[in-house]
Amino acid sequence: MARNVKIKARVADLDRLSKIAASISDAGPTEIFQDDTFFACPQGRLKLRVFHLMRRRTSICSASKTDAASA
């Protein structure tokens, strides 16, 4: 079964990490183009995600984490 993994991390050597990931992957990499729209709600936010190459595929998820500045 295919599965997406999302990791947010600072990387010192992207080329090295890409080679390591390729060595343990069955295929890829695959770029996923998407737009996220956030809606304010009384308790957190709602996120509407639209995938560009799959116009019929969207998802809605709630986000209750606090806003933080990006590094």
NORJODA-V578320 format. One record per residue. N is the residue number from 0. PHI is phi in whole degrees, -180 to 180 (999 if undefined). PSI is psi in whole degrees, 0 to 359 (NA if undefined). Layout:
BEGIN
<<N	PHI	PSI> <N	PHI	PSI>>
END
This chain:
BEGIN
<<0	999	129> <1	-68	146> <2	-148	136> <3	-91	141> <4	-125	128> <5	-115	125> <6	-127	130> <7	-110	116> <8	-156	155> <9	-86	136> <10	-126	128> <11	-79	325> <12	-133	90> <13	-64	322> <14	-62	316> <15	-64	315> <16	-63	321> <17	-61	319> <18	-66	320> <19	-64	315> <20	-62	318> <21	-63	327> <22	-71	338> <23	-109	4> <24	-98	149> <25	-80	332> <26	-160	175> <27	109	187> <28	-75	160> <29	-124	124> <30	-83	138> <31	-116	116> <32	-94	126> <33	-148	158> <34	-120	132> <35	-110	132> <36	-121	126> <37	-103	139> <38	-120	130> <39	-72	138> <40	-135	161> <41	-56	327> <42	-126	84> <43	94	214> <44	-139	158> <45	-111	141> <46	-118	126> <47	-103	121> <48	-113	126> <49	-116	124> <50	-90	125> <51	-67	317> <52	-79	349> <53	-127	69> <54	-49	332> <55	-83	350> <56	-100	120> <57	-137	165> <58	-145	152> <59	-125	131> <60	-141	152> <61	-90	147> <62	-128	118> <63	-109	1> <64	-74	157> <65	-79	153> <66	-69	141> <67	-140	148> <68	-69	140> <69	-79	150> <70	-90	NA>>
END
